Amino acid sequence: MSLKKKEKGRISRRGFIRGAGLGAGAIAAASALPSLKAQAQQSAASGIPEQWDWEADVVIIGSGATGLPAAIRAAQEGASVMVVDANYDVGGHALLSGGNVALGGGTSAQKKFGIEDSPDLLFQDLTDWSIVESSGMPDYRYNDRGVQRALADNESPTYEFLVENGVLFADQVPDVRGGHAIGVSAPRENHTIRGQVPGLESPSGAGGTNLMRPLEASARKKGVRFLLNYHMDVIFRETPTSGRVLGIQASYTPTVLPGTTTPLKSFRSQGNIEMDADSVTVKARKAVIVATGGHTGNVNFRRMFDSRLTEEIQYGGAPFSPQDASGELAGMAIGASLWGTANQTLERNGFVRKRNLIGSQYLYVSWKPDSPIFPLARATGLQVGDWQNVISVNQAGKRFYDETSGNWPNGSTFSFLDPYVPGDWRNARRIPYDPQNYIDAALAMNEGSAAPDYGAGPTWAIFDSDAVGREGWDLEPPATDPLYFFGADTLAQLAAKLTHNPYQKVEMPAGNLEATVARYNSIVEFGHDVDFEKPSPLYKIETPPFYAAWAGPVVHDSYAGLRINMKCQVMDFNGEVIAGLYCGGESAGGCSQHGTGRCTTQGYIAGKVAAAEPSW
Ligand SMILES: Cc1cc2nc3c(=O)[nH]c(=O)nc-3n(C[C@H](O)[C@H](O)[C@H](O)COP(=O)(O)OP(=O)(O)OC[C@H]3O[C@@H](n4cnc5c(N)ncnc54)[C@H](O)[C@@H]3O)c2cc1C
């Protein structure tokens, strides 16, 4: 998809240094680089560029929940900062997020509402081995304690930092809504509200706009430069296994919609570096920060942690911004270690989620037709109001669970346990075991699985035209996607159509689907679901046409990634720091916390420390 290489609108390195708002001292340091040429020549043999296209003190890969706070922090410390993002706009998954931000340890919001919290209490919570989720996952046990200590010490300052940089939080008592693995002793979840910052635009209309657009505005105001549409592929180090990190290489990845030739433009562009060369190198005088958001979209990578995460399972932020493990892979290529891998399994509550959306490929977000990326999302999907209206079947045409279940409680949040005695082994005994009926059944089953990966395959919601009336659905595109939604006059015809879907690799036996529906109808008549205990099954499936809508689970977060220390410095397989390389957010390992709270905090930490690195 790359366009003709040209140098249109390119600004000079000198211009970039000026534009980045460097202090006098920093400019002096930047120009004192006598050894640059010699070093470049010496290292040409190992693929390191002899000349760099751009340079900045701190180069940040990714402009999401980690990248923007890191950029602001580094700029505040006087560093010139360049943010490189593969997407056409800034914000990453955080722009699509609900705008809920878990930060505790004694924030001004907690103090205002009389909530007692402190870094020590937060640290105690985040490392409390006695807490076990209702699914049986003892997630805090797998946290890296050093990384948790750094979070505990920096969460509250990060909250104030976000406020100082324009983020408006609702003036209400912090709660636990949207929080996950954020501790049991105090409520810590904050909720952003729409402020006066102009242009709070988002491709999905989600609340995360209220978090990310103010941060974007603040970063731009501080001179941070953005190079969008460039995907970092390589991190350069003096040698592949030793020395400091020198810079990056990125390739042009514009978002070009089907049927068009013009790449999408970011919502804001003032200060963007405009170019469309096929590839670009950027020298990082002080540091590179990997803030690429994880690996949920890379099937082979995510299967290293849990082999059941086969290709049919979609990921949360698709198709907006990538989570392709590129940060982790580039780090590992120069010796970085993975970390905290036990934290990522299907048994973790909320890691893989069921959504009340069916009939489109990307089920985490209901993409609206006015979204700039709607041609990639292709359908809004059908919102399921009542799971009594459908049954779910696997790729073999068989039911596997109570369709009304599937969303489980956050296992380890405030007031989950009564009494909660920190560190007391009896906590684990008091937590009622509640197996994740849907997720385990949908992803662990073997029915119909086949070579090459023996994946569980798609899940289909099956219903009839009476259900359509009860739900009030309009089935026509763009509500549904023709490759992810099918209708037919008979169940046998419906089953035959399903192989048009790219993930239905095996033919669904028509007899199976007919038998499943017949049995379900008899269960409805009987009034009791003896197979899966769906409470009082209500509606038979008997009035043609019949429908099958894609209804699969979605991977939500990456919970394992590069090994970092308390300063967010990346470490190698020997536990040594890789000089000049930082990481935070979903690309980093050692944390069980979901979402923007830990990511913004790690960006806050990394930005400051990276800016203090010596220049080369
Ligand atoms: C729909 C949705 C709702 C959510 N709601 C909430 C919520 O309410 N509260 C909460 O706490 N969490 C929420 N989350 C999770 C939260 O958004 C993420 O955990 C968080 O944004 C991760 O931050 P990050 O910096 O690691 O990655 P991201 O925010 O995803 O940013 C990563 C950036 O890196 C870029 N990138 C990736 N690879 C490359 C590359 N090779 N080169 C250049 N750029 C690259 C991406 O384009 C992206 O812009 C939600 C997530 C989703 C998808």
The ligand as an SDF file (V2000), in Angstrom:
LIG
                    3D

 53 58  0  0  0  0  0  0  0  0999 V2000
  -12.7810   -0.7320   23.4250 C   0  0  0  0  0  0  0  0  0  0  0  0
  -11.8520   -0.6520   24.5950 C   0  0  0  0  0  0  0  0  0  0  0  0
  -12.3200   -0.1060   25.7890 C   0  0  0  0  0  0  0  0  0  0  0  0
  -11.4600    0.0150   26.8810 C   0  0  0  0  0  0  0  0  0  0  0  0
  -11.9040    0.6390   28.0170 N   0  0  0  0  0  0  0  0  0  0  0  0
  -11.0540    0.8330   29.0530 C   0  0  0  0  0  0  0  0  0  0  0  0
  -11.4440    1.5920   30.1910 C   0  0  0  0  0  0  0  0  0  0  0  0
  -12.5410    2.1530   30.2600 O   0  0  0  0  0  0  0  0  0  0  0  0
  -10.5630    1.7180   31.2140 N   0  0  0  0  0  0  0  0  0  0  0  0
   -9.3190    1.1640   31.1700 C   0  0  0  0  0  0  0  0  0  0  0  0
   -8.5650    1.3110   32.1210 O   0  0  0  0  0  0  0  0  0  0  0  0
   -8.8880    0.4940   30.0700 N   0  0  0  0  0  0  0  0  0  0  0  0
   -9.7200    0.3320   29.0210 C   0  0  0  0  0  0  0  0  0  0  0  0
   -9.2950   -0.3320   27.8950 N   0  0  0  0  0  0  0  0  0  0  0  0
   -7.8970   -0.8070   27.8450 C   0  0  0  0  0  0  0  0  0  0  0  0
   -6.9380    0.3610   27.5630 C   0  0  0  0  0  0  0  0  0  0  0  0
   -7.4540    1.1600   26.5270 O   0  0  0  0  0  0  0  0  0  0  0  0
   -5.5810   -0.1930   27.1900 C   0  0  0  0  0  0  0  0  0  0  0  0
   -5.1550   -1.0670   28.1970 O   0  0  0  0  0  0  0  0  0  0  0  0
   -4.5530    0.9150   27.0170 C   0  0  0  0  0  0  0  0  0  0  0  0
   -4.9590    1.8560   26.0490 O   0  0  0  0  0  0  0  0  0  0  0  0
   -3.2180    0.3290   26.6010 C   0  0  0  0  0  0  0  0  0  0  0  0
   -2.2940    1.3800   26.5210 O   0  0  0  0  0  0  0  0  0  0  0  0
   -0.9680    1.1890   25.6770 P   0  0  0  0  0  0  0  0  0  0  0  0
   -0.2440    2.4730   25.7090 O   0  0  0  0  0  0  0  0  0  0  0  0
   -0.2800   -0.0130   26.1610 O   0  0  0  0  0  0  0  0  0  0  0  0
   -1.5030    0.8770   24.1970 O   0  0  0  0  0  0  0  0  0  0  0  0
   -2.4580    1.7150   23.2600 P   0  0  0  0  0  0  0  0  0  0  0  0
   -3.2540    2.7010   24.0080 O   0  0  0  0  0  0  0  0  0  0  0  0
   -3.1970    0.7510   22.4040 O   0  0  0  0  0  0  0  0  0  0  0  0
   -1.4180    2.5070   22.3140 O   0  0  0  0  0  0  0  0  0  0  0  0
   -0.5140    1.7940   21.5000 C   0  0  0  0  0  0  0  0  0  0  0  0
   -0.1790    2.6340   20.2720 C   0  0  0  0  0  0  0  0  0  0  0  0
    0.9490    2.0510   19.6280 O   0  0  0  0  0  0  0  0  0  0  0  0
    0.7550    2.0900   18.2300 C   0  0  0  0  0  0  0  0  0  0  0  0
    1.6080    1.0410   17.6550 N   0  0  0  0  0  0  0  0  0  0  0  0
    1.5070   -0.2930   17.8210 C   0  0  0  0  0  0  0  0  0  0  0  0
    2.5170   -0.9090   17.1850 N   0  0  0  0  0  0  0  0  0  0  0  0
    3.2720    0.0520   16.6280 C   0  0  0  0  0  0  0  0  0  0  0  0
    4.4670    0.0540   15.8420 C   0  0  0  0  0  0  0  0  0  0  0  0
    5.1330   -1.0710   15.5460 N   0  0  0  0  0  0  0  0  0  0  0  0
    4.9560    1.2290   15.4030 N   0  0  0  0  0  0  0  0  0  0  0  0
    4.3440    2.3960   15.7020 C   0  0  0  0  0  0  0  0  0  0  0  0
    3.2200    2.4540   16.4510 N   0  0  0  0  0  0  0  0  0  0  0  0
    2.7000    1.2990   16.9090 C   0  0  0  0  0  0  0  0  0  0  0  0
   -0.7210    1.8660   18.0550 C   0  0  0  0  0  0  0  0  0  0  0  0
   -1.1570    2.3500   16.7930 O   0  0  0  0  0  0  0  0  0  0  0  0
   -1.2840    2.6750   19.2240 C   0  0  0  0  0  0  0  0  0  0  0  0
   -1.5520    4.0090   18.8570 O   0  0  0  0  0  0  0  0  0  0  0  0
  -10.1320   -0.4600   26.7910 C   0  0  0  0  0  0  0  0  0  0  0  0
   -9.6690   -1.0300   25.5900 C   0  0  0  0  0  0  0  0  0  0  0  0
  -10.5190   -1.1260   24.5060 C   0  0  0  0  0  0  0  0  0  0  0  0
  -10.0090   -1.7170   23.2320 C   0  0  0  0  0  0  0  0  0  0  0  0
  1  2  1  0
  2  3  1  0
  2 52  2  0
  3  4  2  0
  4  5  1  0
  4 50  1  0
  5  6  2  0
  6  7  1  0
  6 13  1  0
  7  8  2  0
  7  9  1  0
  9 10  1  0
 10 11  2  0
 10 12  1  0
 12 13  2  0
 13 14  1  0
 14 15  1  0
 14 50  1  0
 15 16  1  0
 16 17  1  0
 16 18  1  0
 18 19  1  0
 18 20  1  0
 20 21  1  0
 20 22  1  0
 22 23  1  0
 23 24  1  0
 24 25  2  0
 24 26  1  0
 24 27  1  0
 27 28  1  0
 28 29  2  0
 28 30  1  0
 28 31  1  0
 31 32  1  0
 32 33  1  0
 33 34  1  0
 33 48  1  0
 34 35  1  0
 35 36  1  0
 35 46  1  0
 36 37  1  0
 36 45  1  0
 37 38  2  0
 38 39  1  0
 39 40  1  0
 39 45  2  0
 40 41  1  0
 40 42  2  0
 42 43  1  0
 43 44  2  0
 44 45  1  0
 46 47  1  0
 46 48  1  0
 48 49  1  0
 50 51  2  0
 51 52  1  0
 52 53  1  0
M  END
$$$$
